């Protein structure tokens, strides 16, 4: 059958190409007609511009093209294999690590049913990426009344701000040099929004937290920001590494981590249980279902994060901006139904 997919064909270039899709499904597979996919700006820019350090597995870090992204999406099941029981034809599903593609053929374990009728497709399209800060905040094991600082206010950090508030952190301090993102963080539940480049930043954090943040969620993926964050910690603080710090660096582990008793916790999406959740560490499926419930019950509203929706046919211009425009929007989605217009 005919299928269209956005592919990074060479550094800085995205094209919408015709690609094959299986006519026959394996017993455990389902074919999903994609409704929306959302750009994960940090990861997709790194792949788009040709960065080599693009994977947590060193053996997968390379400079090869083409590259195929688009792991955050939502769609409708159109066909299922003979052994599929988790979903049925007609179900709306979150597509876990699919592609920017009109159709995704996935194992049923990568399709998470959307059980709440009042959750929109666009809300659901954010769920894979929302599961990342869900893990980052959950692993911090916030207790209500503890202070929390979220560093880096992209899509991960902003959701992290809201989840820290929901978890009972007080105050919640949002940190980013971009004033527009700081303003949005205040809408998402931050008590304070600070510019880390301002003089006296570290002292201000310690003043607001009465000695340092108990929890830091590092969502920027910037090694300089991580070093600065360690200086803002209270003794025995927990720091979750949510953003992908792709550039190797040198840290003073004795003075900044060992002596003050700081716990640094890896919160990469794949550093989580595959089958069964346990306290402080949930599966991707369970975290995503938790996000869907929070939206359904009105505890969380992610709509302000998506500011642009495009046809996939506009992918060249959209990804050219991602590669070259430092003010690329926080949330950009592709509406795959527009290909049919």
TORPA-846464 format. One line per 5 residues: number of its first residue (from 1); for each residue x, y, z of C-alpha. Coordinates in Angstrom, 1 decimal, padded with zeros to 4 digits. Example, Ala and Ser with C-alpha at 12.3 -4.5 7.8 and 13.67 -1.06 7.14 Angstrom:
<recs>
1	012.3,-004.5,007.8 ~ 013.7,-001.1,007.1
</recs>
This chain:
<recs>
1	000.0,000.0,000.0 ~ 001.1,003.6,-000.5 ~ 002.8,005.3,002.4 ~ 004.5,008.7,003.0 ~ 007.3,009.2,005.5
6	009.5,012.2,006.6 ~ 013.1,011.2,006.3 ~ 016.3,013.1,007.0 ~ 018.1,012.3,003.8 ~ 021.3,014.3,004.6
11	022.4,016.8,007.2 ~ 019.9,019.6,007.5 ~ 017.5,018.2,004.9 ~ 014.1,016.6,005.5 ~ 012.0,015.1,002.7
16	008.6,013.6,002.4 ~ 009.1,010.3,000.5 ~ 007.2,007.4,-000.7 ~ 008.1,004.3,001.4 ~ 006.9,000.7,001.4
21	004.7,-000.6,004.1 ~ 004.0,-004.2,004.8 ~ 000.8,-005.5,003.2 ~ 000.8,-008.6,005.5 ~ 001.1,-008.2,009.2
26	003.0,-010.4,011.6 ~ 000.7,-012.1,014.2 ~ 001.7,-009.5,016.9 ~ 001.5,-006.4,014.7 ~ -001.1,-003.7,014.0
31	-001.3,-001.2,011.2 ~ -002.1,002.3,012.5 ~ -003.2,005.3,010.4 ~ -001.4,008.2,011.9 ~ -003.3,011.3,012.9
36	-000.6,013.5,014.5 ~ 003.1,013.3,015.1 ~ 004.9,015.8,017.3 ~ 008.5,016.9,016.8 ~ 010.9,016.2,019.7
41	013.0,019.3,019.1 ~ 016.2,018.3,020.9 ~ 016.5,014.8,019.7 ~ 015.3,015.5,016.2 ~ 017.6,018.5,015.8
46	020.6,016.5,016.9 ~ 019.8,013.8,014.3 ~ 018.8,016.4,011.6 ~ 022.1,018.3,011.8 ~ 024.2,015.2,011.7
51	025.4,014.9,015.3 ~ 027.2,011.6,016.0 ~ 026.4,011.2,019.7 ~ 022.7,010.4,019.1 ~ 022.2,007.2,021.0
56	022.6,005.9,024.6 ~ 024.3,002.9,022.9 ~ 027.8,003.9,021.9 ~ 027.8,001.4,019.1 ~ 024.8,003.2,017.5
61	026.5,006.6,017.5 ~ 027.5,007.3,013.9 ~ 027.3,009.8,011.0 ~ 025.2,007.7,008.7 ~ 022.2,009.0,006.8
66	019.3,008.7,006.1 ~ 017.8,009.0,009.6 ~ 014.1,008.4,010.5 ~ 012.5,010.1,013.5 ~ 009.1,010.8,014.8
71	008.7,008.7,017.9 ~ 005.8,010.7,019.4 ~ 002.4,010.2,017.7 ~ -001.2,009.1,017.8 ~ -003.4,007.3,015.4
76	-006.3,004.9,014.7 ~ -005.9,001.1,014.4 ~ -006.9,-000.1,010.9 ~ -005.8,-003.7,010.9 ~ -004.5,-006.2,013.5
81	-002.5,-009.4,013.3 ~ -004.0,-012.8,014.2 ~ -002.6,-012.8,017.8 ~ -003.2,-009.1,018.8 ~ -005.4,-008.7,021.9
86	-004.3,-005.4,023.3 ~ -006.0,-003.2,020.7 ~ -008.8,-003.7,018.1 ~ -009.7,-002.0,014.8 ~ -011.0,001.5,015.4
91	-009.1,002.1,018.7 ~ -007.3,005.4,019.2 ~ -003.8,004.6,020.3 ~ -000.6,006.4,021.4 ~ 002.1,005.2,019.0
96	005.2,004.5,021.0 ~ 008.4,005.2,019.0 ~ 006.9,005.1,015.6 ~ 007.9,007.4,012.8 ~ 006.8,010.6,011.1
101	004.7,008.5,008.7 ~ 001.2,008.3,007.3 ~ 001.0,004.6,008.5 ~ 002.9,002.9,011.2 ~ 003.1,-000.9,011.5
106	003.9,-001.6,015.1 ~ 004.0,-004.5,017.6 ~ 001.0,-004.4,019.8 ~ 003.2,-003.7,022.8 ~ 004.1,-000.4,021.3
111	000.5,000.8,021.0 ~ -001.1,002.2,024.1 ~ -004.9,002.5,024.0 ~ -006.5,005.9,024.8 ~ -009.3,005.0,027.2
116	-010.5,008.6,028.0 ~ -012.9,010.0,025.4 ~ -012.3,013.6,026.6 ~ -008.6,013.4,025.8 ~ -008.1,014.9,022.3
121	-005.9,013.4,019.6 ~ -003.5,016.4,019.9 ~ -003.2,015.9,023.7 ~ -002.5,012.2,023.1 ~ 000.1,013.0,020.5
126	002.3,014.4,023.2 ~ 002.1,011.4,025.5 ~ 005.3,009.6,024.5 ~ 007.4,012.7,025.2 ~ 005.3,013.5,028.3
131	006.4,010.1,029.6 ~ 010.0,011.3,029.8 ~ 009.5,014.0,032.4 ~ 007.0,011.7,034.1 ~ 009.9,009.3,034.6
136	012.3,012.1,035.5 ~ 010.1,013.5,038.2 ~ 008.9,010.1,039.5 ~ 012.5,008.9,040.0 ~ 013.2,012.0,042.1
141	010.7,010.7,044.7 ~ 009.5,014.2,045.6 ~ 007.8,014.4,049.0 ~ 005.2,017.2,049.4 ~ 006.9,020.3,050.9
146	010.3,019.7,049.3 ~ 011.7,022.3,047.0 ~ 012.3,021.4,043.3 ~ 014.2,023.2,040.5 ~ 013.5,022.3,036.8
151	016.4,023.4,034.5 ~ 015.6,023.9,030.8 ~ 012.1,024.9,029.8 ~ 011.6,023.1,026.5 ~ 008.7,020.7,026.2
156	010.3,018.2,028.7 ~ 011.0,020.9,031.3 ~ 007.6,022.6,031.1 ~ 005.8,019.3,031.6 ~ 008.3,018.6,034.4
161	007.3,021.8,036.1 ~ 003.7,020.8,036.1 ~ 004.4,017.3,037.4 ~ 006.6,018.7,040.2 ~ 003.8,020.9,041.2
166	001.3,018.0,041.1 ~ 003.8,015.9,043.2 ~ 003.6,018.6,045.9 ~ 007.0,020.3,045.5 ~ 007.1,023.8,047.0
171	008.6,026.0,045.8 ~ 008.9,024.9,042.2 ~ 011.7,027.0,040.5 ~ 011.8,027.0,036.7 ~ 015.1,027.9,035.1
176	015.8,029.1,031.5 ~ 017.5,032.1,029.9 ~ 014.5,032.5,027.5 ~ 011.9,035.0,029.1 ~ 009.0,033.6,027.0
181	009.6,030.1,028.3 ~ 009.9,031.4,031.9 ~ 006.6,033.1,031.5 ~ 005.0,029.9,030.2 ~ 006.5,028.0,033.1
186	004.7,030.3,035.5 ~ 001.4,029.3,033.7 ~ 002.4,025.6,034.2 ~ 002.7,026.0,037.9 ~ 006.2,027.3,038.7
191	006.4,029.5,041.8 ~ 009.5,031.3,040.5 ~ 011.1,031.5,037.1 ~ 014.7,032.5,037.0 ~ 017.3,033.4,034.4
196	020.5,031.3,035.1 ~ 022.7,033.9,033.3 ~ 021.9,036.6,035.8 ~ 024.4,037.5,038.4 ~ 023.6,036.0,041.8
201	021.5,033.2,040.3 ~ 022.8,030.5,042.7 ~ 022.4,032.6,045.7 ~ 018.9,033.5,044.7 ~ 018.0,029.8,044.4
206	019.4,029.1,047.9 ~ 017.5,032.0,049.3 ~ 014.2,030.8,047.8 ~ 014.7,027.3,049.0 ~ 016.2,028.1,052.4
211	019.6,026.5,051.6 ~ 019.3,024.7,048.2 ~ 016.9,022.7,046.1 ~ 016.0,019.2,047.5 ~ 015.3,018.0,043.9
216	016.7,019.1,040.6 ~ 015.2,017.9,037.3 ~ 017.9,018.7,034.7 ~ 016.0,018.9,031.4 ~ 018.3,021.1,029.3
221	020.9,018.5,028.3 ~ 023.6,021.2,028.7 ~ 026.7,020.2,030.7 ~ 027.3,023.8,031.9 ~ 023.7,024.0,033.2
226	024.2,020.7,035.0 ~ 027.4,021.9,036.7 ~ 025.5,025.1,037.8 ~ 022.6,023.1,039.1 ~ 024.9,021.1,041.4
231	025.9,024.3,043.1 ~ 022.2,025.0,043.8 ~ 021.5,021.8,045.6 ~ 020.8,021.2,049.3 ~ 022.9,018.6,051.0
236	021.6,015.1,050.1 ~ 019.6,016.4,047.1 ~ 018.5,014.2,044.2 ~ 019.3,015.2,040.7 ~ 017.5,013.5,037.8
241	019.3,013.6,034.4 ~ 016.3,014.0,032.1 ~ 017.9,015.9,029.2 ~ 020.4,014.1,027.1 ~ 023.8,015.7,027.8
246	025.5,014.7,024.5 ~ 028.8,016.5,025.0 ~ 031.3,014.9,027.3 ~ 032.6,017.1,030.0 ~ 034.6,017.1,033.3
251	033.0,017.4,036.7 ~ 034.3,018.0,040.2 ~ 032.6,015.0,041.6 ~ 034.3,015.2,045.0 ~ 033.1,018.7,045.9
256	029.9,018.8,044.0 ~ 028.5,015.3,044.4 ~ 030.4,013.1,046.8 ~ 031.0,015.4,049.8 ~ 027.4,016.9,049.9
261	025.9,013.5,049.3 ~ 024.1,014.3,046.1 ~ 022.3,011.5,044.3 ~ 022.5,011.7,040.5 ~ 019.8,009.5,038.8
266	019.8,008.5,035.2 ~ 016.3,009.2,033.8 ~ 016.7,008.2,030.1 ~ 013.4,006.8,028.7 ~ 014.9,003.4,028.2
271	016.3,003.2,031.8 ~ 013.0,002.0,033.1 ~ 011.2,-001.4,033.6 ~ 010.0,-003.0,030.5 ~ 007.2,-005.2,031.9
276	006.2,-004.3,035.5 ~ 006.2,-001.0,037.4 ~ 007.4,-000.6,040.9 ~ 007.5,002.4,043.3 ~ 009.6,005.2,041.9
281	010.1,003.5,038.5 ~ 007.2,002.9,036.2 ~ 007.0,001.3,032.7 ~ 006.5,003.7,029.8 ~ 003.0,002.3,029.3
286	002.0,003.0,032.9 ~ 003.5,006.5,032.9 ~ 001.7,007.4,029.7 ~ -001.6,006.1,031.1 ~ -001.0,008.2,034.2
291	-000.5,011.3,032.0 ~ -003.7,010.5,030.1 ~ -005.6,010.3,033.4 ~ -004.2,013.6,034.6 ~ -005.4,015.3,031.4
296	-008.8,013.6,031.6 ~ -009.4,014.7,035.1 ~ -008.3,018.3,034.4 ~ -005.1,018.2,036.5 ~ -002.9,019.0,033.5
301	-003.4,020.9,030.3 ~ -000.8,020.5,027.6 ~ -002.5,022.4,024.8 ~ -000.4,025.6,025.3 ~ 002.7,023.6,024.3
306	001.6,023.0,020.6 ~ 001.8,026.4,018.8 ~ 002.1,025.2,015.2 ~ 000.4,022.4,013.2 ~ 001.7,021.7,009.7
311	001.0,019.4,006.8 ~ 003.7,016.8,006.4 ~ 004.2,018.3,002.9 ~ 005.7,021.3,004.7 ~ 008.4,019.2,006.4
316	011.4,020.7,004.4 ~ 010.6,024.2,005.6 ~ 009.7,023.1,009.2 ~ 012.9,021.1,009.7 ~ 015.0,023.8,008.0
321	013.8,026.1,010.8 ~ 014.5,023.5,013.4 ~ 018.1,023.3,012.2 ~ 018.8,027.0,011.9 ~ 016.3,029.0,014.0
326	017.3,029.3,017.7 ~ 013.7,030.5,018.4 ~ 012.0,027.4,017.0 ~ 008.7,026.8,018.8 ~ 008.5,024.5,021.8
331	005.8,022.3,020.3 ~ 005.2,021.6,016.5 ~ 002.9,018.9,015.2 ~ 002.3,017.3,011.8 ~ -001.4,016.6,010.9
336	-001.2,013.6,008.6 ~ -004.9,014.0,007.6 ~ -003.8,017.0,005.5 ~ -002.2,014.8,003.0 ~ -005.6,013.6,002.0
341	-006.9,017.2,001.3
</recs>
